[in-house]
Amino acid sequence: MKLLSKREKIVYKIINEFYENGFKSLNIQMLKLLSEKNDLRWTPFTSEVIPLEQLLEI
């Protein structure tokens, strides 16, 4: 069984919070943490680090 990384744990917690409670301040704080921590940023296969804000821009 694969252990979850710190980033994955935060992402799954955010998903769970949205499912149970909708959009509340805790979710905003966790999204901010995810985007501020370099080791928690989304890293695609190109190894280029993309801040979370760019992923959320549609």
C-alpha positions in Angstrom: 0.0 0.0 0.0 1.4 3.4 -1.0 1.9 6.0 1.6 0.5 9.4 0.8 2.8 12.3 0.4 2.2 15.5 2.5 0.8 17.2 -0.6 -1.5 14.3 -1.3 -2.8 14.3 2.2 -3.6 18.0 2.1 -5.3 17.6 -1.3 -7.5 14.7 -0.1 -8.3 16.6 3.1 -9.4 19.6 1.0 -11.6 17.4 -1.2 -13.1 15.8 1.8 -13.8 19.2 3.4 -15.5 20.4 0.2 -17.6 17.3 0.1 -18.7 17.6 3.7 -18.8 21.4 4.4 -18.7 23.3 1.1 -16.5 26.3 0.7 -15.3 27.5 4.1 -12.3 29.4 5.5 -10.5 26.1 6.4 -10.5 25.1 2.7 -9.1 28.6 1.8 -6.3 28.3 4.4 -5.4 24.8 3.1 -5.3 25.9 -0.5 -3.1 28.8 0.5 -0.7 26.4 2.3 -0.7 24.2 -0.7 0.3 27.0 -3.0 2.9 28.6 -0.7 5.0 25.6 0.2 7.5 24.8 -2.6 7.5 21.1 -1.7 3.8 20.9 -1.9 3.4 22.6 -5.3 2.1 20.6 -8.2 5.0 19.3 -10.2 4.0 17.8 -13.6 6.1 15.3 -15.6 8.1 18.1 -17.1 9.6 18.9 -13.7 8.4 22.5 -14.0 6.9 23.7 -10.8 3.6 25.4 -11.3 2.0 27.4 -8.5 -1.5 26.4 -7.6 -2.9 29.8 -8.6 -2.0 29.0 -12.2 -3.7 25.6 -12.1 -6.9 27.3 -10.9 -7.0 29.9 -13.6 -9.5 28.9 -16.2 
